[in-house]
Amino acid sequence: MIQKRVLEYVQKYHMLEKDDYVVAGVSGGADSVCLLFLLCELRKEIPIALHVVHINHMIREDAGADAAYVKMICEKINIPFTLVECDVEALAREQHISAEEAGRNVRYEAFYRTLERHRGNKNGKIAIAHNKNDCCETFLFHLFRGSSLRGLSGIQPTRDGIIRPLLCLERCEIEEFLDKNGIKYCIDSTNLEDNYTRNKIRHHILETAVQEMNSAAVSHIYGACIKIDEAYSLIDDLTRSAYAECVSTLEKGSICGLHIDQEHFAGLHPTIQGYVLMKALERAAESRKNLEAVHVEQVKLLFQGQCGRKIDLPYKICAERDYKGIFVYKHSDAQTVQNQVLEYTLSFADRECLLRGECVKVRLNNDEMLVLSVKNVDSEEIWKNIPQKKYTKWLDYDRIKNSIVVRTRKEGDYLTIDMPDGAIRKKTLKSYFIDNKVPGEQRSALFLVTEKSHVLWIAGGRISSFYKIGNTTKRILELSLIRAGEQQKG
């Protein structure tokens, strides 16, 4: 019995709960009329409120008769009825999309609008009359177009408050139910034409498969969709775990994007690699549309490229190879980092402030500032408080003989490093950046604390060995990089 099967299907996927407010899309065709009458039957088991919405796309001259018929049914069974009229073809031309897409947008907008207007405090649902045949047509449509596994899973029973109670029935069963119960329905003449791709699939492919290959073709394709959906659910779980492991948010100067770690990525199964890359591109683009397998392959090949190589992708997305993997970001978010004009030399007044125990603050950009202070070594206790923080460093203030300058890099900059034999050797800043794989686009964005060409500290990075504190240190220069409005970065 169809009523029992639909009830069990609804309960299996928890489509309806007591006191739900359900907006049902009813065109007047067999599927939607069947949906309306079965929802009325379901109310005997699950008390719900129903509201019917009918969309007149204004494509057919006889469309008004369909609207009148649906309204008549609703009045007869005492269900609220809302009619929405829209010239879908004109809208499609205006928005440069297909009439199919425009019609779908109009329908769902009307459903959601009606739901929000009338549901009050009740949980809202939107009921759509998709059946097994629709699911099979969607599967074939995506298969022919070239789809991912996700697209081959067909139509989902529930999604974002949308329920499809008839997805357990074939179209022939729906028509049989209506005929047995003497329920009339409208026939949309556009469904008989081959103007739309889905109609061609319905009339020339699926019907042929059922009539000439296997009468159970619809059932078998639908079963395959369910298995594919189960497989995709597993892959989705694995993708989420892998994504969390190898993708992170990263800021490079003024650019914020996503970084895909090569070491972790290389250990993933090739299938999961593809899904992780697609997920990263989707998040960077804030859209899934127009992102295809070819873009995933382009990013995958980038792992084999040289550091600094870039590729452009849809939505102004750029993927760039760096030392540790791939950096994905939006061009609109990327502000090219030029040699910055900041060059602040501590004045005589600044030095006097330091010697009085006061702080000197140097604004680096809108987000960060450098705070300098000097403290005397007046007891052994001070050595117990040496900061072990990336963004706070202590230097021997008395080793600094010239003015302290806060700036970005210049030609000839160097720092000093400790050698295994205890000696100190000069190293050019450029060589240091190369050896430590600092990306080229970041080098000019880093702030330096310098004495002439000698780099005391790469802010947030290494200090020069020459200025390290030791047993002879009498005064300590404390350098702290802090973010405006926040506590010191540790």
TAWO-V229096 format. One record per backbone hydrogen bond with DSSP energy under -1.0 kcal/mol. NH is the residue of the N-H (numbers start at 1). CO is the residue of the C=O. E is the energy in kcal/mol with one decimal. If there is no record, write none. Layout:
nh:NH co:CO e:E
nh:NH co:CO e:E
This chain:
nh:5 co:1 e:-2.0
nh:6 co:2 e:-2.7
nh:7 co:3 e:-2.1
nh:8 co:4 e:-2.6
nh:9 co:5 e:-2.2
nh:10 co:6 e:-2.7
nh:11 co:7 e:-2.5
nh:12 co:8 e:-2.3
nh:13 co:9 e:-1.7
nh:15 co:10 e:-2.5
nh:19 co:47 e:-3.5
nh:20 co:17 e:-1.8
nh:21 co:123 e:-3.2
nh:22 co:49 e:-3.4
nh:23 co:125 e:-2.8
nh:24 co:51 e:-2.7
nh:25 co:127 e:-2.3
nh:26 co:53 e:-2.2
nh:33 co:29 e:-2.3
nh:34 co:30 e:-2.3
nh:35 co:31 e:-2.3
nh:36 co:32 e:-2.2
nh:37 co:33 e:-2.2
nh:38 co:34 e:-2.5
nh:39 co:35 e:-2.4
nh:40 co:36 e:-1.8
nh:41 co:37 e:-1.6
nh:42 co:38 e:-2.5
nh:43 co:39 e:-1.3
nh:44 co:41 e:-1.6
nh:45 co:42 e:-1.4
nh:46 co:42 e:-3.3
nh:49 co:20 e:-2.8
nh:51 co:22 e:-2.0
nh:52 co:80 e:-2.9
nh:53 co:24 e:-2.5
nh:54 co:82 e:-2.7
nh:56 co:84 e:-3.1
nh:63 co:60 e:-1.2
nh:65 co:62 e:-1.1
nh:67 co:63 e:-1.8
nh:68 co:64 e:-2.2
nh:69 co:65 e:-2.1
nh:70 co:66 e:-2.4
nh:71 co:67 e:-2.4
nh:72 co:68 e:-2.2
nh:73 co:69 e:-2.2
nh:74 co:70 e:-2.3
nh:75 co:71 e:-2.3
nh:76 co:72 e:-2.0
nh:77 co:73 e:-2.1
nh:79 co:74 e:-2.7
nh:82 co:52 e:-2.4
nh:84 co:54 e:-2.6
nh:86 co:56 e:-2.4
nh:88 co:57 e:-1.7
nh:88 co:86 e:-1.6
nh:91 co:87 e:-2.1
nh:92 co:88 e:-2.6
nh:93 co:89 e:-1.9
nh:94 co:90 e:-2.2
nh:95 co:91 e:-2.3
nh:97 co:92 e:-2.1
nh:102 co:98 e:-2.5
nh:103 co:99 e:-2.6
nh:104 co:100 e:-2.1
nh:105 co:101 e:-2.4
nh:106 co:102 e:-2.3
nh:107 co:103 e:-2.4
nh:108 co:104 e:-2.4
nh:109 co:105 e:-2.0
nh:110 co:106 e:-2.1
nh:111 co:107 e:-2.4
nh:112 co:108 e:-2.6
nh:113 co:109 e:-2.3
nh:114 co:110 e:-2.4
nh:115 co:111 e:-2.4
nh:116 co:112 e:-2.5
nh:117 co:113 e:-1.6
nh:118 co:114 e:-1.6
nh:119 co:115 e:-2.3
nh:122 co:119 e:-2.1
nh:125 co:21 e:-2.4
nh:126 co:161 e:-2.4
nh:127 co:23 e:-2.8
nh:128 co:163 e:-2.6
nh:132 co:169 e:-3.1
nh:135 co:131 e:-1.9
nh:136 co:132 e:-2.4
nh:137 co:133 e:-2.6
nh:138 co:134 e:-2.3
nh:139 co:135 e:-2.3
nh:140 co:136 e:-2.6
nh:141 co:137 e:-2.5
nh:142 co:138 e:-2.5
nh:143 co:139 e:-2.4
nh:144 co:140 e:-2.7
nh:145 co:141 e:-1.7
nh:146 co:142 e:-1.6
nh:152 co:148 e:-1.1
nh:153 co:150 e:-1.2
nh:159 co:162 e:-1.9
nh:162 co:159 e:-2.0
nh:163 co:126 e:-3.2
nh:164 co:157 e:-1.6
nh:167 co:164 e:-1.6
nh:169 co:166 e:-2.2
nh:174 co:170 e:-1.7
nh:175 co:171 e:-2.3
nh:176 co:172 e:-1.9
nh:177 co:173 e:-2.2
nh:178 co:174 e:-2.1
nh:179 co:175 e:-2.3
nh:180 co:176 e:-2.4
nh:181 co:177 e:-1.6
nh:182 co:179 e:-1.1
nh:183 co:178 e:-2.7
nh:186 co:28 e:-3.6
nh:191 co:188 e:-1.6
nh:192 co:189 e:-1.2
nh:200 co:196 e:-1.6
nh:201 co:197 e:-2.1
nh:202 co:198 e:-2.6
nh:203 co:199 e:-3.0
nh:204 co:200 e:-2.4
nh:205 co:201 e:-1.2
nh:206 co:201 e:-3.1
nh:207 co:202 e:-1.2
nh:209 co:205 e:-2.3
nh:210 co:206 e:-2.2
nh:211 co:207 e:-2.5
nh:212 co:208 e:-2.8
nh:213 co:209 e:-1.4
nh:214 co:209 e:-3.0
nh:217 co:214 e:-2.0
nh:220 co:216 e:-2.5
nh:221 co:217 e:-2.8
nh:222 co:218 e:-2.5
nh:223 co:219 e:-2.2
nh:224 co:220 e:-2.1
nh:225 co:221 e:-2.1
nh:226 co:222 e:-1.9
nh:227 co:223 e:-2.0
nh:228 co:224 e:-2.6
nh:229 co:225 e:-2.4
nh:230 co:226 e:-2.1
nh:231 co:227 e:-2.3
nh:232 co:228 e:-2.8
nh:233 co:229 e:-2.1
nh:234 co:230 e:-1.7
nh:235 co:231 e:-2.4
nh:236 co:232 e:-3.0
nh:237 co:233 e:-2.0
nh:238 co:234 e:-2.3
nh:239 co:235 e:-2.7
nh:240 co:236 e:-2.4
nh:241 co:237 e:-1.9
nh:242 co:238 e:-2.5
nh:243 co:239 e:-3.1
nh:244 co:240 e:-2.1
nh:245 co:241 e:-1.2
nh:246 co:242 e:-2.1
nh:247 co:243 e:-2.4
nh:248 co:259 e:-2.1
nh:250 co:257 e:-2.7
nh:252 co:255 e:-3.3
nh:255 co:252 e:-2.2
nh:257 co:250 e:-2.9
nh:258 co:328 e:-2.9
nh:259 co:248 e:-3.3
nh:260 co:326 e:-3.1
nh:261 co:246 e:-3.1
nh:262 co:324 e:-3.0
nh:265 co:261 e:-2.3
nh:266 co:262 e:-2.7
nh:268 co:265 e:-1.8
nh:273 co:269 e:-2.5
nh:274 co:270 e:-1.8
nh:275 co:271 e:-1.6
nh:276 co:272 e:-2.6
nh:277 co:273 e:-2.4
nh:278 co:274 e:-2.3
nh:279 co:275 e:-2.2
nh:280 co:276 e:-2.2
nh:281 co:277 e:-2.6
nh:282 co:278 e:-2.6
nh:283 co:279 e:-2.1
nh:284 co:280 e:-2.3
nh:285 co:281 e:-2.6
nh:286 co:282 e:-1.7
nh:287 co:282 e:-1.2
nh:291 co:288 e:-1.7
nh:296 co:292 e:-1.4
nh:297 co:293 e:-2.3
nh:298 co:294 e:-1.8
nh:299 co:295 e:-1.9
nh:300 co:296 e:-2.4
nh:301 co:297 e:-2.3
nh:302 co:298 e:-1.0
nh:304 co:301 e:-1.6
nh:305 co:302 e:-1.4
nh:308 co:321 e:-3.0
nh:309 co:306 e:-1.9
nh:311 co:319 e:-2.0
nh:313 co:317 e:-3.1
nh:317 co:314 e:-1.1
nh:318 co:329 e:-3.4
nh:319 co:311 e:-2.3
nh:320 co:327 e:-2.8
nh:321 co:309 e:-3.0
nh:322 co:325 e:-2.7
nh:326 co:260 e:-1.8
nh:327 co:320 e:-3.2
nh:328 co:258 e:-3.3
nh:329 co:318 e:-2.6
nh:331 co:316 e:-3.6
nh:333 co:330 e:-1.2
nh:334 co:331 e:-1.1
nh:344 co:406 e:-3.1
nh:346 co:404 e:-2.8
nh:351 co:347 e:-2.2
nh:352 co:348 e:-2.1
nh:353 co:349 e:-2.1
nh:354 co:350 e:-2.1
nh:355 co:351 e:-2.2
nh:356 co:352 e:-1.4
nh:357 co:354 e:-1.6
nh:358 co:353 e:-2.7
nh:360 co:372 e:-2.4
nh:362 co:370 e:-3.1
nh:364 co:368 e:-2.0
nh:365 co:368 e:-1.7
nh:369 co:482 e:-2.7
nh:370 co:362 e:-3.0
nh:371 co:480 e:-2.9
nh:372 co:360 e:-2.9
nh:373 co:478 e:-1.7
nh:375 co:476 e:-2.2
nh:377 co:474 e:-2.9
nh:378 co:376 e:-1.3
nh:382 co:379 e:-1.0
nh:383 co:380 e:-1.2
nh:384 co:381 e:-1.6
nh:385 co:382 e:-1.6
nh:393 co:479 e:-2.4
nh:395 co:477 e:-2.0
nh:396 co:467 e:-2.9
nh:397 co:475 e:-2.1
nh:399 co:396 e:-1.2
nh:400 co:397 e:-1.5
nh:405 co:450 e:-2.7
nh:406 co:344 e:-3.3
nh:407 co:448 e:-2.2
nh:413 co:410 e:-1.7
nh:414 co:453 e:-2.3
nh:415 co:427 e:-2.5
nh:417 co:425 e:-2.6
nh:419 co:423 e:-3.1
nh:422 co:419 e:-2.2
nh:425 co:417 e:-2.6
nh:427 co:415 e:-2.7
nh:429 co:413 e:-2.5
nh:432 co:428 e:-2.3
nh:433 co:429 e:-2.5
nh:434 co:430 e:-2.2
nh:435 co:431 e:-2.9
nh:436 co:432 e:-1.9
nh:437 co:434 e:-1.4
nh:438 co:433 e:-2.7
nh:442 co:439 e:-1.6
nh:443 co:439 e:-1.0
nh:445 co:442 e:-1.1
nh:448 co:407 e:-3.8
nh:449 co:457 e:-2.4
nh:450 co:405 e:-3.2
nh:451 co:454 e:-2.8
nh:454 co:451 e:-2.2
nh:455 co:414 e:-3.3
nh:456 co:449 e:-2.7
nh:457 co:449 e:-1.6
nh:458 co:462 e:-2.8
nh:459 co:447 e:-2.1
nh:461 co:458 e:-3.7
nh:464 co:456 e:-2.7
nh:465 co:416 e:-2.6
nh:467 co:464 e:-1.4
nh:468 co:465 e:-1.7
nh:473 co:470 e:-1.4
nh:476 co:375 e:-3.2
nh:477 co:395 e:-3.0
nh:478 co:373 e:-3.2
nh:479 co:393 e:-2.8
nh:480 co:371 e:-2.2
nh:481 co:391 e:-2.6
nh:482 co:369 e:-2.6
nh:484 co:367 e:-3.2
nh:486 co:483 e:-2.5
